[in-house]
């Protein structure tokens, strides 16, 4: 069955990779079970039970807590698509039965409003995430239906989507404060072939930035009433400011990407997760309807994000107060927010952009984000998580087992469970190998059956081997990562002449090989050298500093590995950087050692200040580990950016 999300279905790929398999296995065996326990402990499932019983009051958790259950179902469904698990299947069915029982006859389903504010549905689109919850319900339902063929949850989602379709554009002319339903409606359209869901997605996209409903709600919050307005619609930020009002008290829609019509937006603004979900939905809409103005807006927004508002780890959104973007080149390190969900949302958006264009730059960013900005969000035990991902820490930032707002853990679980979808693509009738992850693929390319077996030594070595068997001629496109300046490709030992990554069949960073395949072996050798990188001069936080990259990985220094306080180390421009073996405490991660200097301490006794000519530096080594692996050992300081010594 074709995937309603990407050109490769979850069940088409079996990951067997030295690096990724432990993460995926741990996600299946530990995280999914652990997160179910949290659904019980946090009251999420109890909310559905009470709503099913028709009671009022007793709601537990955040007002959008329903989505924790939906994302858990989506992750579990991907696991069921790859391999049947009777116990997991039974547990998923039990939760689905609970959700179905809680749904109102009208199709409406939101346990917060059903338990706390019956009668106030759709009165607070700014803050109360009803449409966001609906979006995650739809995504879970589609995933479950595609995995099992069962319609139990899909019927619930269809009824809710029909209810939304009846209400919006007629009774209510408005858009959600938190996006997410847009991309979900496109997924629902693709699995049901019901055009009205695509129309509804287009309505929400087109109304954004034109809609005055969000402003009207803020101005009439006292008239609307309801406990969801008790703390004010403004959500105090930065010592009394607001996410919705400017300093003059005027409404601005920047926080929710409603400051301008999508077609006119020039920069990624506001809450980073909301932005990523919106732009993922817009990309899906462009794929279906071919709107050139929307496509041009996506190009502008992506360029602004990647050229001026992106962390070296692929993380996005520096600001704590509104969990999002601020201004160009504002990329602080220790106060970076860089929410795990935002990195995941970036992966969702960039995969859709790739499917739309086959441009390797999107796959390059997915790779960087997967190995760094996303992966850091999950501890090596599978039971502890970062919500916030700073690039420097004084030693007081640690992963937690759960959060009051627990959006990130189940979001990570569904990405791990569906990772195979991001490794390949059959868009445009050709096969693309987009991520080098050991795996087997069985799919159809333009009607031709293809079997592919990949083994990969990434991220530690640039060695990839691929065997292809197909029922006919199929073009196979191999991505040459942006970090590899030199690549060699051979087929059965014979080198393929491709002219390097700048000379490919369409200029997008791929080596294209078209032939009849009958078990031939492709070998790809990617140059993988450690390198120092600097940030744009406008990035104040990184002025006079360098970061270390090797292949797809960004490295950081931790206090546990180094004798001196980290701020004392300087890295020279010509520093030799060598691998330092596998660290058993970090699941075998390859560590690095870089040439560095530190202040010579002799002569400082009794002095707080000295003339610079009386000081000196001595040579030493700075030990580094992959950024994703930090905070998995003894607590201590961490930094990605190090003082530069020209």
Buried (B, 14 or more C-beta within 10 A) or exposed (E): EBBBBBBBBBBBBBBBBBBBBBBBEBBBEEBBBBBBEBBEEBBBBBBBBBBBEEEEEEBBBBBBBBBBBBBBBBBBBBBBBBEEBEEBBEBBBEBBBBBBBBBBEEBBBBBBBBBBBEEBBBBBBBBBBBBBBBBBBBBBBBBBBBBBEBEBBBBBBBBBBBBBBEBBBEEBEBBBBBBBBBBBBBBBBBBBEBEBBBBBBBBBBBBBBEBBBBBBBBEEBEEBBBEBBEEEBBBEBEEEBBBBBEEEEEBBBBBBBBBBBBBEBEBBBBBBBBBBBBBBBBBBBBBBBEBEEBBEBBEBBBEBBBEBBBBBBBBBBBBBBBBBBBEBBBBBBBEBBBBBBBBBBBBBBBBBBBBBBBBBBBBBBBBBBBBBBBBBBBBBEBBBBBBBBBBBBBBEBEBBBBBEBBBBBBBBBBBBBBBBBBBBBBBBEBBBBBBBBBBBBBBBBBEBEBBBBBBBBBBBBBBBBBBBBBBEEBBBBBBBBBBBBEBEBEBEEEEBEBEEBEEBBEEBBBBBBEEEBEEBEBBBBBEBEBBBEBBEEEBEBBEEBBBBBBBBBBBBBBBBBBEBEBEBBBBBEEBEBEEBEEBEBBBEBBBBBBBBBBBEEEEEEEEEEEEEEEEEBEEBBBBBBBBBBBBBBEBBBBBBBBBBBE
